[in-house]
Amino acid sequence: MVRLVNTPVIVRRSGWLGIVVVFSLATPLAVGAQTIRGRVFLADSVTPVAGIVVTANGPGNVTAARALSTSRGDYLLQLRAPGRYEVRALRIGFRPAVVRDVVVKENATSVQNIVLSSLPVAIAGMDVRDDRDCSLSKRDGETFLQLWEQARGALAATQLSEQSGALDVRMVRADGHIDAPILFADSLYEIVDTLRARESIVDRVFAATPAETLTVRGFVRLTPDGRTVYDMPNAETLLSDAFVASHCFSVRSSDDHKDWIGLGFRPRRTTKGIIDIRGALWLDRATAELRRVDFDYTDLPAAEYEVCDSNPFVTVTPERLREVPRFEQPNPRCEGAKNDRSNRLGLGGYADFVRLPSGEWLVSKWMIRTPPDEGRIRPMPWRVRRVKQTTERCYSGPDCHTVLAMRPRLVTSMGAITAVMRDGMRVYQNEKGAALISAMSAKRAGGHPAAVQGIVTDLTGRPLINAVLQTEAPWRAAQTDSVGAFHFQMLPPDTINVVVRCRGYQPVRARLPLLGDSTRHLTLSLVPDSVSSSSTNCATVFGRRGQR
């Protein structure tokens, strides 16, 4: 149980499929009659390359447009105005290829093929030096710029992959708890509530909180009704001029990952009433690929929480049996937990990145940690003995006693991509995420599971492929196959809601009573709707999948 001493806290239910995490590069798409197009090749000038970030930079090195090369190496940059541009193509792990003085006339197209560099970015042997004065020396500044360009390329590719709408992404989101971190603690006791995990299929993974909102109002904000919203940094914010100007950057090493090198960031100054973030973008030393962004909140207002453990239990080990006086199980109790400017509770989060075989990038897993709502009495990772008027740490002996302490349990929202499909073909699979959904299904279904299978058609009876079906309570997702068929297994024997969505058609909602140890069969027909707001796209079996 828990009693909050300060204002109530919520996790904002928007962004990455309803969780507070938002991480996308929301650069406005350039719309104009001027374009630059071409193909991207490897250094052999013959082999086309997919997943390459191509940018057009105008005066002042301002990015005017971005594009991601296709499977055939093609790219298209749409520009708002004619002019002279510098075109850059970045292959992660290599130095960028640059074509200067590309002239684009009004209402015209300039054709520019690009041959990539074969020179790798040498970051494996880069040294890391502490930088406490918020400035980078010339040497460290050059290192930072190399790392920053690689990270920037991966972030841009992540955003462009999502904007393309060409991917069907199966995702799972679940709430849970994690122990507040303390010094010398080896385990954080992370627990995910599989019973309430939610699965969904989308073609646009993220929705971004505007960078202006985060930089002006902060990453933790009060709503008009007095609740608290916690936001993750999105890529637009991390790459914005305002964020770069207001934060110090440094090159960092990781204690947990010796093969990573990081771009650390922290606020240059404190702004009254604005809660900022500090953290790092982590890259692989060998490949220069972006692995993770992690962060925590800075300048949080002081807050106190009362966390309780109503049923404590500590495993009795042989060492504890030898303790004198005898080790005893703790009694239920409550204690206070504080969060202050030093962020003692470790509120924050992280996002992990994955590169698909096609060259596209996605955020594969994320978590955000918000204030505690419960506590657990746990043994600390050290033991102590009394020596005169003080104590010292020890490891063995009857006078070496277990130290018990209340650990605040932070509320977590986590998500993971379980699979990615492109035109019906699987291009990414996360076995751990799939196992989470299986565990959720088994818990909810019980000993007598039900099933649903059927077909989705248009009004003429032609099957629709790639239509997305979503059940509610439990939240499961399915997609119609090449003949318009779908199936759900391991559903609870109860009445559930099923929603069918497909761009170009009105969504359909059905309420289905299900019986244990049986399968419900149904056919669902969709009505055309030219103004449908569905985020998924499908087509008839005899049709062609349209552009998203």
N, C-alpha and C positions, 0 to 999 in steps of 0.2 A: 504494500500500500504506500501511498505518498500523499503528502499535503504540501502544496506549493505555497510558499510564503509570499512570492511576488506575483506579478500578473500572469495570466495563463499563456501558454505557448502553443502554437500550432505549427504544423509543417504545411507550407503552401501547396495546395493541390492543383498545381498547374505546372507545365513544363514537361519534363521527361515522363510522359504517361502518368501524370498525376502526382509526381513527387517533386520536392522542392528543387531538385537538381536541374540545372539548365546549363548546357555547355554546347553552344554552336556559334559559328562565325556568321552573324547575321548581316553581312555586307549587302547593301541594297543592290539589286540587280540593275545593271546599266541597260537602259532602253533607248535605242536610237537607231538611225538609219545607217550609221557608219559601222563597219565591222572589219575585224582582222581575222582571217581564218587560215588554216594550214594543217600540216601534219607534224607530229613529233617522232623523231627517229633516234635509235641508239647511235653510238659513235661510228658504227659501220655505215651510216647514212642509208641503210636499207630496211632495217627491222623497225616497224612501228611499235610505239610504247603506249600502254594504257595507264591511266591513273597519274598522269603528270600534271602538276599545277602550273598553269600558264597565266601570267599576269601582264597587263598593259599598264605601264606607269607613265603619267603625264608630267607636266612641269612641277618642279619641287619634289619629284619622286613620289607623287601621290598616286595610289592605285586607282585606276579608272575602271578596270574590269578584271574578272578572274574566270577561268574555265578549267575543266578537268578533261584531259584527253580521253577519248573513247577507246574501245577495244581495237579499233583500226588506227589509232593514233591521231584521229581528227580532233581539232579544237575550234571553237568559235568565240570570239570576243566581241561583245556588243558595246559600242561606245556612244556616249551622249553628244560628243562634239568632235568635229574634225581636228586634225593637228598632227604633231610629231610625237611619237610614243617610243618608249623603250619596252621591248617584249622580253620577258624572262621566263625560263622554264626550269623548274626544280624537280630533280629526281632525288628522293630522300637518300642521304648518304653520300651524295656527290655535289661538286660545286655546280652552281647554276649556269645554264647556258644563256647568254645575253645577246640580243640583237638590238642595236641602237638605231635611232633615226628612222623608224618605220613611219612613213608619211601616209596619212589617211585623209582623203579628200571628202568633202561633204557629199552625203548620200552615195558613198562608194565603198567598195570592198578592197582591202589590200590583202594579197596572198603572201604568206610568209611561213615557209617550212623551217623547222628547228632541228638541229642536230645536237644531241645532248653531250655534255662533257663526260669524259671517262676518268677524270681526276677525282679521287675520293676525298671526302672531308676527313682530315686526320684529327680525330678527337680522342682516340684511345689513350694516347699518352699525355693528354692535357693535365697540367698541374692545377690544384685547387688551393687558393690562398684566401685566408679570412680577410674580409673587407668590411671594416666597421665604420668607416667614415663616409659611407654612402657615395663613394666615387670609385670608378674603375680606372686603373692605370692604363697606359697605352697598350701594354702587353695583354692585360686581362680584358681590356675593351675589345681587342681583336678576337680573343677567344669567345667573348660574349656574343659578338656579332655573328660568328660562325654558328654557334649553338642556336641563337635566336632565329636565324634564317631557317634552320632545319625544323625547329619547333613550329615556326610560323607556317611553313609549308604543310606540315602534317595537320595543323588546325584548319588551314584553308581547305585541304583535301577532305577533311571530315565534313565541313559545311557544304562543300560542293557535292559530295556523295549524297547527302540528304536532300539537297535541293533538286537533284536530278529526278527524284521520284521513281527511279527505275528498280528499286529494291523493295522486297517485301521482308520486313524485319519482325521476327517473332521475339517477344520480350516478356520478361517476368519481373514483377515488382512485389516486394514483401517488406513488411515492417518487422522490427525486432528490437533487441537491446544489446548493448555492449558495455562492459565495465569502463568507467572513467579511467584513463591511463594514470599510472603513478610510476615513480622512479623505481627501477629494479624489478618491475613486474613482468614476468615472462609471458603470461597469458592474459588476454583481455576478455575471455569468456563471451565470445560473440554467439548470440542465439538469434536465429531467424524464425519467425512465426510462419511455418509452412502451411498451417491451416488456413491462413488468410492471404496466401500468395495470389497474385493476379497475373493472368497471362493475356496477352493481346497481340494482334498483328497490325502493323502500321507501315506506311511507306514514307512518312516523315517522322523521324524519331524524336526530334527535339523542337521545342518552342522556346524562343529566347526572351528573357526579360531584357528590355532595352538597356543599352549601356548607360544612357543618360540617367535612367532610374537608379542604377546601382552606384554610379559615381557621384550623383548628387544627393540621393537619399540614403545610401548605404546598403550593406548586405543583410542587415537585420533591421526590420522596420515594424512599427506598430500600425495596425489597421484601425479604421475609425471606431470599431467596437472594442478596442483595447487588447486585441490579441497580437501575437508576435509572429512575424514571418521571417524565416531563415532562407537565404538564397545562396546558391553556389555561383562562383564566377563563370560567366560564359566567355567564349573565345573572343567575341566582339569586344568585351570589356578588357580582356587581357591584352589585346592588340591595339586598343584605342590610344590615341595620342594623350588623352586625359589620364589614363591609367599609367602609361609609361612616364609621363611628366611628374606624376605625384608619388611614384614609388622608386625606391632604390633597388638596383639589381646587382647580383653577385653570382659568381661561379661556385657551386657547392659540390660536395661529395656526399654519398649516402652510407650510413653505417649498416643498413640492412641489405643494400645491393651494391657491392663493390664494383660491379660492372656498369653502374649508372653514373652519369654526371648531370648536375642540375643547374637550372637557372633560378636562383632564389629571388624572391621579391618581398618587400615590406614597405609600409608607408613611410614617406619622407617626414611627415609631420602629423600631428593629431589635430583633427577638426572637431570641434565641439558638436556633439549630437550625431556624428557620423561614425558608424561602425565599419571598419575597413577589414581587409584580409591580409595575411602574410602566408607564404608558402613557397612552392617550387614546381617548375616544369622539369620532369626527369627524362633524359634521353639515354639510349643504349650507347655505350662507348664504342662498341664494335661496328654498329650499323647506323648510328645517328638517328634511329627511329624513336619517335616520341612514345614513352611507356606510360607515364602517369602525370597527373597534376594533383597535388595535395595542398591543403590549406587549412588554416584555422582563423578564427575571428580575433580581431584586435580591438582594444578599447571598449570591451563589453561593459555595460553598467553593472555595478555590483548586484548580485542576486543571491538569495538564500533559499534552499529547498530542504524539506524534511523527508528523508528517505527511511523506509522501514523494512525490516526482514521479519515477517511473522512466523516463519518456519525454518530457522537456520539449521544447517547440518554440515559438519566438517568430518571428512574421512579420517578414521583413526588408524594411523600408520604405526609400525613397530617403534619408531622413534618417539612418538607421542605416548605410547604405552609405558615407556621407561621414565617419563617425566615425573619429577617429585616437586610439589604435590601432583597428584594424578590429573591428567588432562580431562577436562569436562566439556561437554557440548555447550555452546553458548545459548543463552536465553533470547527469546524474541525481544527486539528493541528497535528504537528509532534514533536517528542521529541527524544532525544538520550537515548540509553540504553547501559549499559556497562556490560561486562563480564570480570572478572579479576581473580587473584589467589585465591580470597576468594569465587569464583564461585557464585557471587551474583544473577545470573539468575537461579541457581538451575539445571544446565544441568546434566542429569543422567538418571536413569530408575529403573525398578523393574521387577521381575518375580515371579508369584505365583505358588504354587505346589498343586497337587491333588493326592490323593492315590486312585487307582481303587479298586473295591471289590476283584479283583484277587490278590491284593498285589502289583501290578505294580504301578510305579510312573510316572507322566507326568507333564510338565509345562502347567498349564491351561490358564494362561493369562500373558501378558508381555507388557511393554511400554518403549519407550526410548524418552527422551526429548532433542531436538537439538535447535540451536539458533533461535531467533524470526524472523518472516518475516512480522509481522503486529503488531498493537497495538490497545488497546481499552481504552477509557476514562471511568473510573468506580468510584463510590463513595467508599471511604475507610471505613473500619469497625468501625471507630471512628469519632466523630465530635469535633469541637473546638470552644472556645470563646476567644476573645481578652481581656487580662488583662494587663493594663498599656502598657509596651513595649514588652510584650511577649504573648503567647497563652497557654491555658490549655485545657485538654480534658473535654468534657461535654456530657450530655445525653438528655437534654430537655431545653425548653425556646427559645424565639425568637432570643436571642443573641447567640444561639448554632447553628453553621453553618456546612453544609455538606462540606467535603473535597473531592475534585475530583483529581484523579491522573491518569496518563497514565500507563497502565499495558502492558508490552511487552507480546506478545503471542508466546510462544514457539511452534515450529513445533513438532508434535508427530507422531510416528509410533507405532501402537498397534496391538496385535494379540490375538486371543483366540481360544481354542479348543471348538468346538460346539458339537461334538459327537465322540465316539470311538466305533468301531465295531471289534469284534473278530469272525472270521468264520461266518459272517452274523448275529451275535447276538450283540445287542447294550449293551455295558457295562458302558457307561458314556454318560450323556446328559447335556448340558449347555443351559438352556432356554434363557438366555440373549443373547448368541451368535446366537442362532437360530432366535431370534427376530430381531437382527441386519441384518441378511440376508433377512428376510421378508421385513423389511423396505427398504433395498436397492432395492429389486426386485420390490416392489410397485412403488417406485420413477421412476425407469428406464422404467417400462412397460407402465406407463401412464393409460389412461382410456380405451384403447383397447389392452389388452395384447395378446400375442401369446404364443403357446406351441409347444413343440417337444416331440414326443415319438417314440419308435422303439425298435429294438433288435440288439444285437451284436453277430456275429457268427464267426466260423472259416471257412476255404475254403470249408469244407464239408457240411456246413450249420448247424452244431451243435451249439447251443447257448453257449455263454461264460458267466460265472458268475464272479462277482467281477471286471469286466473291469471298468475303470474310464474314464468318459467323462468330458471334461472341455470346457466351452464356454469362449469366449473372448469378452470383452466390450459389455455386462457386464460379469464379471468373476463369473460364477456359476459352480458347480460341481455336478455330479451324478454318481451312481454306479449301474451296472446291478445286477438284483436280481437272484433268484434261477432258473429262466427260461430265463435268458439273457436279460430281458426287462429293459428299463430305461424310464424316462420322465423328462422333464423340464417344469415348469409352470412359469407364470408371466415373460415372456420375452418381450422385446420391439419389436414392428412391424418394423423390420429393417433387414438388412443382417448381419448375425453373423457367426463367425468361431467356429467350434466344433472340438476338438481333442480327439481321443480315444487312450488310452494307456493301455498296458498289457504286463507284462514281458513274454518274449518268442515270442512276435509278434511285427511286425513293426507298429509304430503308424500310424494312419490314420487321415487326416485333411479334413474336409468338409466345404464348404461355402454354407450357407443356407439362401435364402431369406424367410422372414417370413411375414405373413399377420396378421393384427389385428383381434381379435375375431375368430381365427382359429387355428387348430392343424396340424403341419407338421408330416407326418409319414415316417419313413425310416428304412432301414436295412443296417448295416455296417458290412463288412466282413474283418477280419484281416488275414494278411499273416504271417506265421511263420518266426521267426528271432532268431537264436540261440545267436546272439550277441546284442540283444536288450538292450538298456540302460534304459528302462522304470523302474520307481521306484515302480510300482504296480504289483501285481501278480493276475492272474486269471486262471480259468480252464474251460474245457467243462463241461456241465451238467453231463455227464457220467464219468468224470474224477475225479481225486483227487487233491485237492489244494496242490501245492508243497511247498517245503521249500523256504523261502525267503532268 
